Every structure is written in structure tokens, then in C-alpha cells.
């Protein structure tokens, strides 16, 4: 099965969201946009993937949310990283580093 440009490897979306929220508090659209910008438009997160991931992270206590106002005065949910979320991000970074190093070894690029 081939991957399409913009597909996120299974299991990495949570880590990407945590990473973005480690830098700043954002609403859902802002998180997706920041991932897209940070990846130089390679990764594009659709709402059908983003919001279930955010709910999962909320349920696990890794992020919290508050309702604020958008620039247009409409309510918007803003997400931020919790202390447990920072610990999880650290763990996921370590795991990702080990996994990517192993894949690079197999590919002969590491």
C-alpha cells in the first residue's frame, strides 16, 4: 500500500499535536495549520482525524481546553498542554527517535 503526500504515519498524530501545543496554546484549526506549516505543507491534518485525536488527548489528561472568543467574537475552544502531556511528549520523542533511527539503519541511511 502506498502512502499519499500528506498522510500521517499511524500513531504519530498525537505526538504532533502535543509538540505543537508545547510551543503555544491553539484552537483546532490552528493546530492543523501549524502542523502543515511546520512540515512545509507535507502534512495536512483533516478535521476527521484531528478532533478525535484531541478528544483522546483530553480523555488521557494530556491536554486541556477552555472556551474563548475568536477574532470575530464567536466562541472557540483553545487547547493547551498539561504537565502529564509534557511528560508524554518527552516519552514519545524518545520512542520516535529510536524508531526512526532503526528505520534509517534498515534503509541504509543511518
N, C-alpha and C positions, 0 to 999 in steps of 0.2 A: 504494500500500500504506500503510495507516495503522499508526501505532505504538501499542502498548498502554502504559498507565501502567506504569512500572517497567522498560521496555525501555531498555537502554543502547545508545547510538549505536555502531555498529561501529567498532572501533579505539580506543574510549575506556576500556575496562575496564582495560587495562594501566596507563594513566595514573592512573586512580582508585586502583588497588591501590598503585602507587608513592607516591601522595600520602598515603594512609593510613599506609603504613609509614614515611614520612618523619617522622611525628609519634610513632609508637610501634611496638614490635615486637608482633606479634599472631599468633594461630593463625588458620586459615582461617575458621572461623565468626565470629571476632572481626572479621576484615577485612570480611566481608559485612555484619555488623551495624553496623559503624562507617560504611560507605558508606550504608547505609539511614538511620541516624540523622542523618548529616551532610546528607543530601538531604531531610530532613524526611519520610521514608517514601516519597519519589517513586521512588527507585531501589532495586530489590530484586534482588540477585545470587543466582542459584541455583548449587548445587554443580556442576552440569553445565557451567557456564561458568567458575566460579571456579577450580576445581582445574586444568583445562587451562591457564588463564592463569598460574597460579602456577608450573606446571611449565615453561612457556615462559619466564617471567621468570628462573627458576632456571637454565635452559639458557643463557640470554643473559648470565648473571652479574650481573644487576641486583638480585637478591635472594639471600639465603642462608637456610638453615633449620637449626635444631637441634631435637633431640627433648628435650622437658622433661616435666614432670608437670602434669596438670590438678589442679584443686582436689580432685578425687576420687581422686587417686593414679594415674589412668590416663595412659599416655604421650600426649603431644600435640606436634605439630610447630609450632614457632614460627618465623615468618618475619621477616626484618629486611632493611633496605635496605643495599646495598653502595655504595661510592664511585661505581662506574660507574652504579649505579641512580640516585643523586642527580644525576649529570650527565645521564642520560637523562630524568629527571623535568623538569629545567630546560629541556631541549630541547623536550619535549612540551608544557610550559606555554606556551612561546613560540609553537609551532606552533598550539596551541589558541587562543591569544589572537588570532593573525592570522586563523584560520579563522572564529572566532565574530564577529570584527569585520566580516569580509567578508559573512557571512550576514546580520548585522544591517543592513548597508548595503543589501543586496538587499531585505530585508523593510521597509526604510524606518524602522527603529527605531534606527539607529546613526549 
